[in-house]
Amino acid sequence: MENKLYKSTVLGSVSGGVGYICTLPLDAIKQNIQVGKEFTPSIFKHYFKGGFLGLASIIPQMGIKFSANAYLEKNHTFHPMVNGFIAGLFDGAFLGPVLSAQSLQQINTTLSYRQSFMLLKGQSLFQLSIPMALRNAIYTSSLLGGYRMIPDKKQNFGQDLFYASLLNIPGTIACCPADVLRAKQNEFLLNNKSINVFHVCKEIYNKDGLSGFFRGYRMLYINFAIRFPFTLATFNYLMREY
């Protein structure tokens, strides 16, 4: 695989898929906490509800993220954090609506794939894209952009994992409001309420104030601290070896 852009797409997809599967149960718990539910299913498989759809979305999504970032690095002189922001914005907007169907199943484990997509029918794709686009843009800017700014870093799996774990801290804090917005938007969708992002933000603030935008932060941090540092370290390792 001589072409770097092609490598970034393929290896980014592989790395993202592995990282996603390893942390899917944490993602399910996190989203239920964010919407104020106690998540205690009696069957372990509920932790993986919507996992097939999520995996089918994450694989191309991560390919888009890494290839877009590689393209921007090669063809433009933007700041690394701007490259990361654009790459994350693009991949989040592209697959935000699809991942909403997975989130609906994680919040309501009785829903089938067909029922989830029926709930999305007729909804604004733009409104459904905004939370994921913002979350991914902010987080990717911190993770990929921040990583590129580290001087004289050693190129090995352990060091990459260490640096990415440090960058995960500010990245998670910054993107948490957008992630809560995404979870609440899907809860509103289940309850036939307006999913307009301004309406959802207003409801979150009126109920819990600014702290409402950081509900479930601990679980988000644990989820991302495992998933994305591992994904980035795996991606860099594969890029070096293949």
N, C-alpha and C positions, 0 to 999 in steps of 0.2 A: 504494500500500500504506500505508493510514493507521494500521492497527493495529500497534503496536510489537511485540507478541508474535508476530503473524503474520510480520512482517518478520524478526524474530530467528530464527524457525524456518526460513524459506525461505533467507535469506541466510547463516545459519549452515551449512546443509546444503551450499550451493554453495561456500562458502569452505573447508569441511572436505574436500569431495571433491577440489578442486583441490590443496590442500596434501598430501593423502594420496597422490595419484597421483605427485606430484613426488618423494616420498621413499620410495616402496614398495621400491625395491632396497635402500636403507639399512636398512629394517625387516627385510628377509629376512636380510641379513648379520648384523645385530645379534642376532637370535634364535638363529642358529646358533652365534655366539660364546658366547652365554649358556649354551647346553647343552654347550659344550666341543667343538663340531665345527669342522672347517676347511671353510669354504664356498667351494669352487672349481668351480662347475658349468661344463661346457664349452659350454653353450648359453645365450646371454644371456637368453632368455625365462624361464629358471628364476628370474631375479631378480623376475619378476612373477607367480610361482606363487601361486595363490589370490587374485590381485588383484581379479578380478571380484567374488568373494564379499566381500572386504574393503571394496571400494568401495560395494557394495550395503548394507553394514552401517554404514560410516563416515558416509554421507550422512544417514541418519536419526539416527545417534548424535550428530553434531555439531549437528543441528537441535534435539535434545533438550537438549543441553548449554547452548546459547546461549538457547533459549527459557525453560528452567527458571531460568537465572540472571536473565534479564530479569523473569520473573514474581516471583521472590523479591525483587529490587530494588524492584519496584513495590508489592508487597503486604505486605512485612514489613520490620522494622527490624533485621534481623540484620547483623552485621559483614560487610563485603564478602568476607572470606576464608571466612566460614561459608557465605555464599551460593555461592561457588565450590566449596566442599567438597561441599555437598549436590547441586549440579548435576552435578558430576563423578561422585559416588557413584551417582546415579540413572542417568546415561547408561552408565556402565561396567557396572553390575549388569544393566541391561536387555539389553545386547548382548554381554556377556562370553562366554557359551557359543557364540554364532554365530561370533565372532572366533576362538574356539579351533579351529574347523574350518579356518580360513585358516592359523593358526599350524602346525597339523599338516602342511599341505601345504608350508609354507616349510621345515620341519625335514626332512620326507621328501618330496622332489619327485616321487616316483613315485606318490604317492597321487592318486586322483581325488576329485572333490567327493563322490561317493556313498560312497566308502570312508572319507573323513574323517567324514562324518555318521554312518556306521555305527559308527565307533569311539566316538562320543559317545553312542550309543544306550544307555540304561540307566544312564548316569552321573548323578551328583548335579548338577543345575543350580545349586544353591546353592554347592557347592564350586567349580564352574567360574566362577561369577560373582565370587567374592571377590577374586582377584588383580587383575582388570581394574577392579573397583569401587574398590578401594583405590588403585590407580595413578592412575586418573583423578580421584578425589576429591582426592588430595594435590597432583597437578600442577595441576589446575584452580583449586584454592584459591590456589596461588602465582601462577598466570598471570592469571586473571581478577580474583581478589581483590586481588592486588598491584597490578594495573593501575588498578583503581578507587581505590586509596589514593594514587596519585601526584597531588600538588597542582599546579595551574596548568600542566598538560601541554598542549602544542600538539596540535591535532586535525588531523594530516596523516599520510599513509601512512608517510613516512620516520621520523617521531618514534614512531609506534606500533610500527614494526618495531624501533627502537632499544630502547624500553622493554621490549617483550616479549622481546627477546634477552637483556637483563639479568636479567629475572625467570625466564628459562629455566634459569639456572645453579642457583639454590637449588631450583627445582622439580624439575629432573632428579635432583639429588643425593637429595632427599627421597623421590622415587617409585621410584628404581632398585630397591630391594629387592623391591617389589611386582611390578615388571616381570620381574625374574629369577625370582621365584616363579611367575609366569604361564608363562614359557618352560619352566621345569623341570617344571611340572605337566603340560604338554603332552607333554614327552619321556617322563614316567612313563606317560602315557596310551598312548603308542605302544608302550611296553615292558610293558604289562599290569601296572603297579605301582599302588599306592594313590595317588589324587590328592587325598587329604585334605590340606588346607593345612598342618596341624600336622606331618603325616608328611613332607611335601615340605620344609618349613622345617628339620626335624630332619636330613634327609638332606643338605641344602645345608650346614648348619653343621658336621655331622660330617665332611664331606669337605674343606671349604675354610675353615671358621671364618667370622667376620663378613665377611671379604673376598669370600667366595663370593656374598654378596648384592649385590655391586657388579661382578660379572663383566660385561664388555661395556659398562661405563659410557661409555667414550669414544664408542662407536658410537651408544649411546642418546642421548648429548648432541648429537652431530652431527645425528642424525635429527630429534630434537625441535627443535633450534636452527633448522633449516630449516623444518620443517613448521608448528609452532604459532605462532611469531612471524609467519610469512607468513599463516597462517590468520586470526589475530586482526587483523592490519593490513588484510587484505582485507575481513574482516567489517565493521570500523569504517568503512572507506572506502565500502562499499556501503550501510551504514546512513545515512551522511551524504548520499550522492548520490541515493538512491532512496527 
